[in-house]
Amino acid sequence: MQSYAGAPAKLTELLKLTHHIQKIEKGHFLFQEGSPSKEIYILLSGLIQISKIIPDGRELTLRICSEGDLIGELNIFCSTPKNLLSAKVTESGEVAVIMKDALEAKLASDQVLALEFMKWMSQHYRKTQTKFRDLVLHGKKGALYSTLIRMANSYGVKTNNGIMIDLLLTNQEVANFCGTSREVVNRLLSELRKKGVISINKGIITIHQLPYLKKEIDCENCPKEICNID
């Protein structure tokens, strides 16, 4: 059984419940908010963006899923048969499809797996809570700064000039992580560039002064497994 980075080793047992393998194509949705929910997925390859439409119509991106991540897990213990979020494919690949009923039966019969699963879910809830804390306490600026820190933890590559975020995102996609508009993100990124905190080359952001970003949002220095966008 292959082990995947996105979940604890015990959770690779879930792959035994795979109903079928489904190809996913960039630009398409694996599922959308409000659609029927009967399955969960393990991402085998590719990238998927998990987001929610907030009341004013803007999109709030909650995480980017990579190899080994569970997707659609929020509805496992819920009687509501609809997806709470949307999952858009940003890089083509494959997912293992697991029927919700099969997973619930497995967790009910395997206490060790159920405990590992609850620990994993708890960690994801903590990630979401810290992200919303930054949004609420520090506003739009804090949302952007914390997003840059999380991106550095997830996709950062150390260079002589700083930490290069090895993930190509448009300013609109960055804005979606912050729950704000592209115009606001454009302005805030421009201010950071003028201060020498970051630089941007062909859409790739390099952070030169990570301590500055952390200081501005009273960063609690959470471990990287919590402070990331995965």
HUURWO-V109220 format. One record per residue. RES is the residue in one letter. PSI is psi in whole degrees, -180 to 180 (* if undefined). OMEGA is omega as a letter, one per 40 degrees, with the letter a starting at -180 (* if undefined). D_LAST is the distance of its C-alpha to the last C-alpha in whole Angstrom. Layout:
res->RES psi->PSI omega->OMEGA d_last->D_LAST
res->RES psi->PSI omega->OMEGA d_last->D_LAST
This chain:
res->M psi->126 omega->i d_last->23
res->Q psi->144 omega->i d_last->20
res->S psi->141 omega->a d_last->17
res->Y psi->142 omega->a d_last->13
res->A psi->-26 omega->a d_last->11
res->G psi->-10 omega->a d_last->8
res->A psi->155 omega->i d_last->11
res->P psi->154 omega->a d_last->14
res->A psi->-39 omega->a d_last->17
res->K psi->-30 omega->a d_last->19
res->L psi->-13 omega->i d_last->17
res->T psi->-16 omega->i d_last->18
res->E psi->-25 omega->a d_last->21
res->L psi->-26 omega->a d_last->19
res->L psi->-23 omega->i d_last->20
res->K psi->-18 omega->a d_last->24
res->L psi->3 omega->a d_last->23
res->T psi->125 omega->i d_last->22
res->H psi->-43 omega->i d_last->25
res->H psi->166 omega->i d_last->24
res->I psi->133 omega->a d_last->22
res->Q psi->130 omega->i d_last->21
res->K psi->144 omega->i d_last->21
res->I psi->141 omega->a d_last->18
res->E psi->140 omega->a d_last->19
res->K psi->134 omega->i d_last->18
res->G psi->-14 omega->i d_last->19
res->H psi->162 omega->i d_last->19
res->F psi->134 omega->i d_last->18
res->L psi->-41 omega->i d_last->17
res->F psi->163 omega->a d_last->18
res->Q psi->153 omega->i d_last->19
res->E psi->129 omega->i d_last->19
res->G psi->-11 omega->i d_last->23
res->S psi->158 omega->i d_last->23
res->P psi->142 omega->a d_last->24
res->S psi->107 omega->i d_last->22
res->K psi->-3 omega->a d_last->23
res->E psi->158 omega->i d_last->21
res->I psi->169 omega->a d_last->17
res->Y psi->148 omega->i d_last->15
res->I psi->123 omega->a d_last->14
res->L psi->117 omega->a d_last->12
res->L psi->-33 omega->i d_last->14
res->S psi->158 omega->a d_last->14
res->G psi->-173 omega->i d_last->13
res->L psi->142 omega->i d_last->10
res->I psi->134 omega->a d_last->10
res->Q psi->124 omega->i d_last->9
res->I psi->127 omega->a d_last->10
res->S psi->169 omega->i d_last->12
res->K psi->141 omega->i d_last->16
res->I psi->121 omega->a d_last->19
res->I psi->163 omega->a d_last->21
res->P psi->-33 omega->a d_last->24
res->D psi->6 omega->i d_last->25
res->G psi->-10 omega->i d_last->24
res->R psi->158 omega->i d_last->21
res->E psi->132 omega->i d_last->17
res->L psi->113 omega->i d_last->15
res->T psi->127 omega->a d_last->11
res->L psi->-35 omega->a d_last->9
res->R psi->162 omega->i d_last->5
res->I psi->122 omega->a d_last->5
res->C psi->137 omega->i d_last->5
res->S psi->-173 omega->a d_last->7
res->E psi->128 omega->i d_last->10
res->G psi->-11 omega->a d_last->11
res->D psi->145 omega->i d_last->8
res->L psi->141 omega->a d_last->11
res->I psi->135 omega->a d_last->11
res->G psi->14 omega->a d_last->14
res->E psi->-15 omega->a d_last->14
res->L psi->-24 omega->a d_last->15
res->N psi->6 omega->a d_last->19
res->I psi->-44 omega->a d_last->20
res->F psi->25 omega->a d_last->22
res->C psi->139 omega->a d_last->23
res->S psi->-12 omega->i d_last->26
res->T psi->121 omega->a d_last->25
res->P psi->27 omega->a d_last->25
res->K psi->148 omega->i d_last->23
res->N psi->139 omega->a d_last->19
res->L psi->-21 omega->a d_last->18
res->L psi->175 omega->i d_last->15
res->S psi->149 omega->a d_last->15
res->A psi->107 omega->a d_last->13
res->K psi->134 omega->a d_last->14
res->V psi->122 omega->i d_last->14
res->T psi->-12 omega->i d_last->14
res->E psi->124 omega->a d_last->14
res->S psi->151 omega->i d_last->17
res->G psi->-144 omega->a d_last->17
res->E psi->152 omega->i d_last->17
res->V psi->148 omega->i d_last->16
res->A psi->127 omega->a d_last->18
res->V psi->126 omega->i d_last->20
res->I psi->129 omega->i d_last->21
res->M psi->137 omega->a d_last->23
res->K psi->-43 omega->a d_last->22
res->D psi->-39 omega->a d_last->26
res->A psi->-40 omega->i d_last->26
res->L psi->-44 omega->a d_last->22
res->E psi->-40 omega->i d_last->24
res->A psi->-40 omega->i d_last->27
res->K psi->-44 omega->a d_last->25
res->L psi->-34 omega->i d_last->24
res->A psi->-28 omega->a d_last->27
res->S psi->-13 omega->a d_last->29
res->D psi->97 omega->a d_last->27
res->Q psi->-37 omega->a d_last->26
res->V psi->-46 omega->i d_last->24
res->L psi->-40 omega->i d_last->22
res->A psi->-40 omega->i d_last->22
res->L psi->-44 omega->i d_last->21
res->E psi->-39 omega->a d_last->18
res->F psi->-43 omega->i d_last->17
res->M psi->-38 omega->i d_last->18
res->K psi->-43 omega->a d_last->16
res->W psi->-43 omega->i d_last->13
res->M psi->-40 omega->a d_last->13
res->S psi->-39 omega->i d_last->14
res->Q psi->-40 omega->i d_last->11
res->H psi->-38 omega->i d_last->9
res->Y psi->-38 omega->i d_last->12
res->R psi->-40 omega->i d_last->13
res->K psi->-46 omega->a d_last->9
res->T psi->-41 omega->a d_last->11
res->Q psi->-42 omega->a d_last->14
res->T psi->-34 omega->i d_last->13
res->K psi->-46 omega->i d_last->12
res->F psi->-30 omega->i d_last->15
res->R psi->-46 omega->i d_last->17
res->D psi->-39 omega->i d_last->17
res->L psi->-43 omega->a d_last->18
res->V psi->-44 omega->a d_last->21
res->L psi->-30 omega->a d_last->22
res->H psi->6 omega->i d_last->22
res->G psi->-156 omega->a d_last->22
res->K psi->-42 omega->i d_last->21
res->K psi->-46 omega->i d_last->21
res->G psi->-36 omega->i d_last->19
res->A psi->-43 omega->i d_last->16
res->L psi->-46 omega->a d_last->16
res->Y psi->-43 omega->a d_last->17
res->S psi->-33 omega->i d_last->14
res->T psi->-43 omega->i d_last->12
res->L psi->-40 omega->i d_last->13
res->I psi->-45 omega->i d_last->13
res->R psi->-41 omega->i d_last->9
res->M psi->-39 omega->i d_last->9
res->A psi->-39 omega->i d_last->11
res->N psi->-33 omega->a d_last->10
res->S psi->-40 omega->a d_last->7
res->Y psi->14 omega->a d_last->10
res->G psi->137 omega->i d_last->13
res->V psi->123 omega->a d_last->16
res->K psi->130 omega->i d_last->19
res->T psi->177 omega->i d_last->22
res->N psi->-23 omega->a d_last->26
res->N psi->-9 omega->a d_last->25
res->G psi->-149 omega->a d_last->22
res->I psi->113 omega->i d_last->18
res->M psi->127 omega->i d_last->17
res->I psi->105 omega->a d_last->14
res->D psi->59 omega->i d_last->14
res->L psi->117 omega->a d_last->12
res->L psi->114 omega->i d_last->15
res->L psi->143 omega->i d_last->15
res->T psi->163 omega->i d_last->18
res->N psi->-31 omega->i d_last->19
res->Q psi->-41 omega->i d_last->19
res->E psi->-38 omega->i d_last->15
res->V psi->-42 omega->i d_last->14
res->A psi->-36 omega->i d_last->17
res->N psi->-34 omega->i d_last->15
res->F psi->-28 omega->a d_last->12
res->C psi->-9 omega->a d_last->15
res->G psi->32 omega->a d_last->17
res->T psi->-171 omega->a d_last->20
res->S psi->161 omega->i d_last->22
res->R psi->-37 omega->a d_last->22
res->E psi->-41 omega->i d_last->25
res->V psi->-45 omega->i d_last->24
res->V psi->-41 omega->i d_last->21
res->N psi->-47 omega->a d_last->24
res->R psi->-45 omega->a d_last->26
res->L psi->-39 omega->i d_last->23
res->L psi->-39 omega->i d_last->22
res->S psi->-41 omega->i d_last->26
res->E psi->-41 omega->i d_last->27
res->L psi->-36 omega->i d_last->24
res->R psi->-43 omega->a d_last->26
res->K psi->-32 omega->i d_last->29
res->K psi->-7 omega->a d_last->29
res->G psi->13 omega->a d_last->27
res->V psi->-36 omega->i d_last->24
res->I psi->167 omega->i d_last->22
res->S psi->156 omega->a d_last->23
res->I psi->125 omega->a d_last->22
res->N psi->112 omega->a d_last->24
res->K psi->41 omega->i d_last->23
res->G psi->-8 omega->i d_last->20
res->I psi->125 omega->a d_last->18
res->I psi->133 omega->i d_last->18
res->T psi->128 omega->i d_last->19
res->I psi->120 omega->a d_last->19
res->H psi->-26 omega->a d_last->23
res->Q psi->74 omega->i d_last->23
res->L psi->-40 omega->i d_last->19
res->P psi->-33 omega->i d_last->22
res->Y psi->-47 omega->a d_last->23
res->L psi->-42 omega->a d_last->20
res->K psi->-41 omega->a d_last->19
res->K psi->-40 omega->a d_last->23
res->E psi->-25 omega->a d_last->23
res->I psi->16 omega->a d_last->21
res->D psi->49 omega->a d_last->22
res->C psi->134 omega->i d_last->19
res->E psi->4 omega->i d_last->19
res->N psi->49 omega->i d_last->17
res->C psi->151 omega->i d_last->15
res->P psi->154 omega->a d_last->13
res->K psi->-27 omega->i d_last->10
res->E psi->-16 omega->i d_last->9
res->I psi->-45 omega->a d_last->9
res->C psi->77 omega->i d_last->9
res->N psi->178 omega->i d_last->6
res->I psi->15 omega->i d_last->4
res->D psi->* omega->* d_last->0
